[in-house]
Each structure stands twice: as structure tokens, then as C-alpha cells.
Amino acid sequence: MKCNSGMIDRVLRVVVGLVLIALAATGKVGVWGWIGVVPLLTGAVGYCPAYGILGMNTCGIKKT
């Protein structure tokens, strides 16, 4: 898997994921808040499968 998420994208994904998980853990948003695991993992890994399907790349590294 090549990196297809840039640094700002990754940081935002991790923050949103952590907020959603925290809200779910405290019971503020219900079970759907656990979907925050997805952006947390994609932000931590630096690869987004949806970006791969759509041909998007926010990473600063150029393809060779």
C-alpha cells in the first residue's frame, strides 16, 4: 500500500476518529460513533481505500 493521504488529511482523520470514539464511549452519539475507528485507522496508516478506488491522492509524494 502506497501512501495516498497527506499529513493534514491524516491529522484530521485521527482527530475526527478520536472525537467520534470518545463521544460513543461516553454515550453521547450512540453506537454509530464507533465508526470513528475507520478514520482513525486510515489516518494512522496513511492509506485510504476509498482514495485508491477514486484515484485520489493528497500525499505530497509523486507517483513514479
RODO-2510 file (C-alpha; in nm, 4 decimals, decimal comma):
residues 64
     n   res          X          Y          Z
     1     m     0,0000     0,0000     0,0000
     2     k     0,1361     0,3355    -0,1009
     3     c     0,0657     0,6498     0,0956
     4     n    -0,2296     0,8353    -0,0551
     5     s    -0,3168     1,0624     0,2393
     6     g    -0,1279     1,3832     0,3098
     7     m    -0,0207     1,4992     0,6550
     8     i    -0,3109     1,7427     0,7091
     9     d    -0,5576     1,4800     0,5865
    10     r    -0,4108     1,2215     0,8235
    11     v    -0,4169     1,4533     1,1261
    12     l    -0,7787     1,5493     1,0604
    13     r    -0,8777     1,1840     1,0237
    14     v    -0,7120     1,0901     1,3543
    15     v    -0,8737     1,3822     1,5384
    16     v    -1,2207     1,3106     1,3964
    17     g    -1,1808     0,9403     1,4728
    18     l    -1,0779     1,0042     1,8325
    19     v    -1,3638     1,2513     1,8859
    20     l    -1,6211     1,0071     1,7481
    21     i    -1,4860     0,7217     1,9594
    22     a    -1,4846     0,9412     2,2718
    23     l    -1,8428     1,0507     2,2072
    24     a    -1,9501     0,6895     2,1565
    25     a    -1,7695     0,5758     2,4706
    26     t    -1,9461     0,8415     2,6788
    27     g    -2,2850     0,7614     2,5260
    28     k    -2,3346     1,0993     2,3573
    29     v    -2,3842     0,9725     1,9989
    30     g    -2,4694     0,6069     2,0394
    31     v    -2,3278     0,3033     1,8654
    32     w    -2,2690     0,4822     1,5326
    33     g    -1,9880     0,6801     1,6947
    34     w    -1,7709     0,3673     1,6837
    35     i    -1,7418     0,4244     1,3075
    36     g    -1,4653     0,6626     1,4207
    37     v    -1,2350     0,3602     1,4180
    38     v    -1,2258     0,3810     1,0369
    39     p    -1,0861     0,7349     1,0043
    40     l    -0,8555     0,6686     1,2990
    41     l    -0,7020     0,3653     1,1278
    42     t    -0,6809     0,5243     0,7819
    43     g    -0,5172     0,8306     0,9356
    44     a    -0,2682     0,6214     1,1313
    45     v    -0,1750     0,4038     0,8328
    46     g    -0,1753     0,6808     0,5711
    47     y    -0,3755     0,4820     0,3185
    48     c    -0,7429     0,5298     0,2365
    49     p    -0,9058     0,2540     0,0282
    50     a    -1,1719     0,4962    -0,0972
    51     y    -0,8992     0,7274    -0,2304
    52     g    -0,7464     0,4301    -0,4119
    53     i    -1,0780     0,3437    -0,5785
    54     l    -1,1434     0,7060    -0,6765
    55     g    -0,7859     0,7658    -0,7932
    56     m    -0,7321     1,0465    -0,5420
    57     n    -0,4046     1,1296    -0,3703
    58     t    -0,3488     1,4021    -0,1110
    59     c     0,0012     1,2811    -0,0287
    60     g     0,2815     1,5093    -0,1412
    61     i     0,4812     1,2181    -0,2855
    62     k     0,4551     1,1972    -0,6639
    63     k     0,3850     0,8647    -0,8310
    64     t     0,6637     0,7188    -1,0406
***
